[in-house]
Amino acid sequence: MSDRPTLNCPTCQKIIEWSPENRFRPFCSERCKLIDLGEWASEGHKIPGQAVFDDVMSEELEASKTRH
């Protein structure tokens, strides 16, 4: 058995070894990595908190771009 740490793939929970040979770490495969990316893109995963920009600030930023 290896001395390298193991962890569960965040997507499928398969136990994987944390090693340089695993180019998809912390995922077990490219498939699991892409599933996770899709969850973030569709807002299935979110970081709790207030949005950095609200609609008013976004409009102000757009207006400042046209002035320069």
Distance bins in CASP14 RR format, pairs under 12 A and 6 or more apart:
PFRMAT RR
TARGET T0000
AUTHOR 0000-0000-0000
RMODE 2
METHOD distances of the structure
MODEL  1
1 17 0 0 0 0 1 0 0 0 0 0 0
2 16 0 0 0 0 0 1 0 0 0 0 0
2 17 1 0 0 1 0 0 0 0 0 0 0
2 18 0 0 0 0 1 0 0 0 0 0 0
2 19 1 0 0 1 0 0 0 0 0 0 0
2 21 0 0 0 0 0 1 0 0 0 0 0
2 22 0 0 0 0 0 1 0 0 0 0 0
3 17 0 0 0 0 1 0 0 0 0 0 0
3 18 0 0 0 0 0 1 0 0 0 0 0
3 19 0 0 0 0 0 1 0 0 0 0 0
4 15 0 0 0 0 0 1 0 0 0 0 0
4 16 0 0 0 0 1 0 0 0 0 0 0
4 17 1 0 1 0 0 0 0 0 0 0 0
4 18 1 0 1 0 0 0 0 0 0 0 0
4 19 1 0 1 0 0 0 0 0 0 0 0
4 20 0 0 0 0 1 0 0 0 0 0 0
4 21 0 0 0 0 1 0 0 0 0 0 0
4 22 0 0 0 0 1 0 0 0 0 0 0
4 25 0 0 0 0 0 1 0 0 0 0 0
5 15 0 0 0 0 0 1 0 0 0 0 0
5 16 0 0 0 0 1 0 0 0 0 0 0
5 17 1 0 0 1 0 0 0 0 0 0 0
5 18 1 0 1 0 0 0 0 0 0 0 0
5 19 0 0 0 0 1 0 0 0 0 0 0
5 22 0 0 0 0 0 1 0 0 0 0 0
5 25 0 0 0 0 0 1 0 0 0 0 0
5 26 0 0 0 0 0 1 0 0 0 0 0
6 14 0 0 0 0 0 1 0 0 0 0 0
6 15 1 0 1 0 0 0 0 0 0 0 0
6 16 1 0 0 1 0 0 0 0 0 0 0
6 17 1 0 1 0 0 0 0 0 0 0 0
6 18 1 0 0 1 0 0 0 0 0 0 0
6 19 0 0 0 0 1 0 0 0 0 0 0
6 22 0 0 0 0 0 1 0 0 0 0 0
6 25 0 0 0 0 0 1 0 0 0 0 0
6 26 0 0 0 0 0 1 0 0 0 0 0
6 28 0 0 0 0 0 1 0 0 0 0 0
7 13 0 0 0 0 1 0 0 0 0 0 0
7 14 0 0 0 0 1 0 0 0 0 0 0
7 15 1 0 0 1 0 0 0 0 0 0 0
7 16 1 0 0 1 0 0 0 0 0 0 0
7 17 0 0 0 0 1 0 0 0 0 0 0
7 18 1 0 1 0 0 0 0 0 0 0 0
7 19 0 0 0 0 0 1 0 0 0 0 0
7 22 0 0 0 0 0 1 0 0 0 0 0
7 25 0 0 0 0 1 0 0 0 0 0 0
7 26 1 0 0 1 0 0 0 0 0 0 0
7 27 0 0 0 0 0 1 0 0 0 0 0
7 28 0 0 0 0 1 0 0 0 0 0 0
8 14 1 0 0 1 0 0 0 0 0 0 0
8 15 1 0 1 0 0 0 0 0 0 0 0
8 16 1 0 0 1 0 0 0 0 0 0 0
8 17 0 0 0 0 0 1 0 0 0 0 0
8 18 0 0 0 0 0 1 0 0 0 0 0
8 25 0 0 0 0 0 1 0 0 0 0 0
8 26 0 0 0 0 1 0 0 0 0 0 0
8 27 0 0 0 0 0 1 0 0 0 0 0
8 28 0 0 0 0 1 0 0 0 0 0 0
8 32 0 0 0 0 0 1 0 0 0 0 0
9 15 1 0 0 1 0 0 0 0 0 0 0
9 16 1 0 1 0 0 0 0 0 0 0 0
9 17 0 0 0 0 0 1 0 0 0 0 0
9 18 0 0 0 0 0 1 0 0 0 0 0
9 22 0 0 0 0 0 1 0 0 0 0 0
9 24 0 0 0 0 1 0 0 0 0 0 0
9 25 0 0 0 0 1 0 0 0 0 0 0
9 26 1 0 0 1 0 0 0 0 0 0 0
9 27 1 0 1 0 0 0 0 0 0 0 0
9 28 1 0 1 0 0 0 0 0 0 0 0
9 29 1 0 0 1 0 0 0 0 0 0 0
9 30 0 0 0 0 0 1 0 0 0 0 0
9 31 0 0 0 0 0 1 0 0 0 0 0
9 32 1 0 1 0 0 0 0 0 0 0 0
9 33 0 0 0 0 1 0 0 0 0 0 0
9 35 0 0 0 0 0 1 0 0 0 0 0
9 36 0 0 0 0 1 0 0 0 0 0 0
10 16 0 0 0 0 0 1 0 0 0 0 0
10 24 0 0 0 0 0 1 0 0 0 0 0
10 25 0 0 0 0 0 1 0 0 0 0 0
10 26 1 0 0 1 0 0 0 0 0 0 0
10 27 1 0 0 1 0 0 0 0 0 0 0
10 28 0 0 0 0 1 0 0 0 0 0 0
10 29 0 0 0 0 0 1 0 0 0 0 0
10 32 1 0 0 1 0 0 0 0 0 0 0
10 33 0 0 0 0 1 0 0 0 0 0 0
10 35 0 0 0 0 1 0 0 0 0 0 0
10 36 1 0 0 1 0 0 0 0 0 0 0
10 37 0 0 0 0 0 1 0 0 0 0 0
10 39 0 0 0 0 1 0 0 0 0 0 0
10 40 0 0 0 0 0 1 0 0 0 0 0
10 45 0 0 0 0 1 0 0 0 0 0 0
11 24 0 0 0 0 0 1 0 0 0 0 0
11 26 0 0 0 0 1 0 0 0 0 0 0
11 27 1 0 0 1 0 0 0 0 0 0 0
11 28 1 0 0 1 0 0 0 0 0 0 0
11 29 0 0 0 0 1 0 0 0 0 0 0
11 30 0 0 0 0 0 1 0 0 0 0 0
11 31 0 0 0 0 1 0 0 0 0 0 0
11 32 1 1 0 0 0 0 0 0 0 0 0
11 33 1 0 0 1 0 0 0 0 0 0 0
11 34 0 0 0 0 1 0 0 0 0 0 0
11 35 1 0 1 0 0 0 0 0 0 0 0
11 36 1 0 1 0 0 0 0 0 0 0 0
11 37 0 0 0 0 0 1 0 0 0 0 0
11 38 0 0 0 0 0 1 0 0 0 0 0
11 39 0 0 0 0 1 0 0 0 0 0 0
11 40 0 0 0 0 0 1 0 0 0 0 0
11 45 0 0 0 0 0 1 0 0 0 0 0
12 24 0 0 0 0 0 1 0 0 0 0 0
12 26 0 0 0 0 0 1 0 0 0 0 0
12 27 0 0 0 0 1 0 0 0 0 0 0
12 28 1 0 0 1 0 0 0 0 0 0 0
12 29 0 0 0 0 1 0 0 0 0 0 0
12 31 0 0 0 0 1 0 0 0 0 0 0
12 32 1 0 1 0 0 0 0 0 0 0 0
12 33 0 0 0 0 0 1 0 0 0 0 0
12 35 0 0 0 0 1 0 0 0 0 0 0
12 36 0 0 0 0 0 1 0 0 0 0 0
13 26 0 0 0 0 0 1 0 0 0 0 0
13 27 0 0 0 0 0 1 0 0 0 0 0
13 28 0 0 0 0 1 0 0 0 0 0 0
13 32 0 0 0 0 1 0 0 0 0 0 0
14 22 0 0 0 0 0 1 0 0 0 0 0
14 24 0 0 0 0 0 1 0 0 0 0 0
14 26 0 0 0 0 0 1 0 0 0 0 0
14 27 0 0 0 0 1 0 0 0 0 0 0
14 28 1 0 1 0 0 0 0 0 0 0 0
14 29 0 0 0 0 1 0 0 0 0 0 0
14 31 0 0 0 0 0 1 0 0 0 0 0
14 32 0 0 0 0 1 0 0 0 0 0 0
15 22 0 0 0 0 0 1 0 0 0 0 0
15 26 0 0 0 0 0 1 0 0 0 0 0
15 28 0 0 0 0 1 0 0 0 0 0 0
16 22 1 0 0 1 0 0 0 0 0 0 0
16 23 0 0 0 0 0 1 0 0 0 0 0
16 24 0 0 0 0 1 0 0 0 0 0 0
16 25 1 0 0 1 0 0 0 0 0 0 0
16 26 1 0 0 1 0 0 0 0 0 0 0
16 27 1 0 0 1 0 0 0 0 0 0 0
16 28 1 0 1 0 0 0 0 0 0 0 0
16 29 0 0 0 0 1 0 0 0 0 0 0
16 32 0 0 0 0 1 0 0 0 0 0 0
16 33 0 0 0 0 0 1 0 0 0 0 0
17 24 0 0 0 0 0 1 0 0 0 0 0
17 25 0 0 0 0 1 0 0 0 0 0 0
17 26 0 0 0 0 0 1 0 0 0 0 0
17 28 0 0 0 0 1 0 0 0 0 0 0
18 24 0 0 0 0 0 1 0 0 0 0 0
18 25 1 0 1 0 0 0 0 0 0 0 0
18 26 1 0 0 1 0 0 0 0 0 0 0
18 27 0 0 0 0 0 1 0 0 0 0 0
18 28 0 0 0 0 0 1 0 0 0 0 0
19 25 1 0 0 1 0 0 0 0 0 0 0
19 26 0 0 0 0 0 1 0 0 0 0 0
22 28 1 0 0 1 0 0 0 0 0 0 0
22 29 0 0 0 0 1 0 0 0 0 0 0
22 30 0 0 0 0 0 1 0 0 0 0 0
22 32 0 0 0 0 0 1 0 0 0 0 0
22 33 0 0 0 0 0 1 0 0 0 0 0
23 29 0 0 0 0 1 0 0 0 0 0 0
23 30 0 0 0 0 1 0 0 0 0 0 0
23 33 0 0 0 0 1 0 0 0 0 0 0
24 30 1 0 1 0 0 0 0 0 0 0 0
24 31 0 0 0 0 1 0 0 0 0 0 0
24 32 1 0 0 1 0 0 0 0 0 0 0
24 33 1 0 1 0 0 0 0 0 0 0 0
24 34 0 0 0 0 1 0 0 0 0 0 0
24 35 0 0 0 0 0 1 0 0 0 0 0
24 36 0 0 0 0 0 1 0 0 0 0 0
24 37 0 0 0 0 0 1 0 0 0 0 0
25 32 0 0 0 0 0 1 0 0 0 0 0
25 33 0 0 0 0 1 0 0 0 0 0 0
26 32 0 0 0 0 1 0 0 0 0 0 0
26 33 0 0 0 0 1 0 0 0 0 0 0
26 36 0 0 0 0 1 0 0 0 0 0 0
27 33 1 0 1 0 0 0 0 0 0 0 0
27 34 0 0 0 0 1 0 0 0 0 0 0
27 35 0 0 0 0 1 0 0 0 0 0 0
27 36 1 0 0 1 0 0 0 0 0 0 0
27 37 0 0 0 0 1 0 0 0 0 0 0
28 35 0 0 0 0 0 1 0 0 0 0 0
28 36 0 0 0 0 0 1 0 0 0 0 0
29 35 0 0 0 0 1 0 0 0 0 0 0
29 36 0 0 0 0 0 1 0 0 0 0 0
30 36 0 0 0 0 0 1 0 0 0 0 0
30 37 0 0 0 0 0 1 0 0 0 0 0
31 37 0 0 0 0 0 1 0 0 0 0 0
31 38 0 0 0 0 0 1 0 0 0 0 0
32 38 0 0 0 0 0 1 0 0 0 0 0
32 39 0 0 0 0 0 1 0 0 0 0 0
33 39 0 0 0 0 0 1 0 0 0 0 0
33 40 0 0 0 0 0 1 0 0 0 0 0
34 40 0 0 0 0 0 1 0 0 0 0 0
34 41 0 0 0 0 0 1 0 0 0 0 0
35 41 0 0 0 0 0 1 0 0 0 0 0
35 42 0 0 0 0 0 1 0 0 0 0 0
35 44 0 0 0 0 0 1 0 0 0 0 0
35 45 0 0 0 0 0 1 0 0 0 0 0
36 42 0 0 0 0 0 1 0 0 0 0 0
36 44 0 0 0 0 0 1 0 0 0 0 0
36 45 1 0 0 1 0 0 0 0 0 0 0
37 44 0 0 0 0 0 1 0 0 0 0 0
37 45 0 0 0 0 1 0 0 0 0 0 0
38 44 0 0 0 0 1 0 0 0 0 0 0
38 45 0 0 0 0 1 0 0 0 0 0 0
39 45 1 0 1 0 0 0 0 0 0 0 0
39 46 0 0 0 0 1 0 0 0 0 0 0
40 46 0 0 0 0 1 0 0 0 0 0 0
40 47 0 0 0 0 1 0 0 0 0 0 0
43 51 0 0 0 0 0 1 0 0 0 0 0
50 57 0 0 0 0 0 1 0 0 0 0 0
51 57 0 0 0 0 1 0 0 0 0 0 0
51 58 0 0 0 0 1 0 0 0 0 0 0
52 58 0 0 0 0 1 0 0 0 0 0 0
52 61 0 0 0 0 0 1 0 0 0 0 0
53 59 0 0 0 0 1 0 0 0 0 0 0
53 60 0 0 0 0 1 0 0 0 0 0 0
53 61 1 0 0 1 0 0 0 0 0 0 0
53 62 0 0 0 0 0 1 0 0 0 0 0
54 60 0 0 0 0 1 0 0 0 0 0 0
54 61 0 0 0 0 0 1 0 0 0 0 0
55 61 0 0 0 0 0 1 0 0 0 0 0
55 62 0 0 0 0 0 1 0 0 0 0 0
56 62 0 0 0 0 0 1 0 0 0 0 0
56 63 0 0 0 0 0 1 0 0 0 0 0
57 63 0 0 0 0 0 1 0 0 0 0 0
57 64 0 0 0 0 0 1 0 0 0 0 0
58 64 0 0 0 0 0 1 0 0 0 0 0
58 65 0 0 0 0 0 1 0 0 0 0 0
59 65 0 0 0 0 0 1 0 0 0 0 0
59 66 0 0 0 0 0 1 0 0 0 0 0
60 66 0 0 0 0 0 1 0 0 0 0 0
60 67 0 0 0 0 0 1 0 0 0 0 0
61 67 0 0 0 0 0 1 0 0 0 0 0
61 68 0 0 0 0 0 1 0 0 0 0 0
62 68 0 0 0 0 0 1 0 0 0 0 0
END
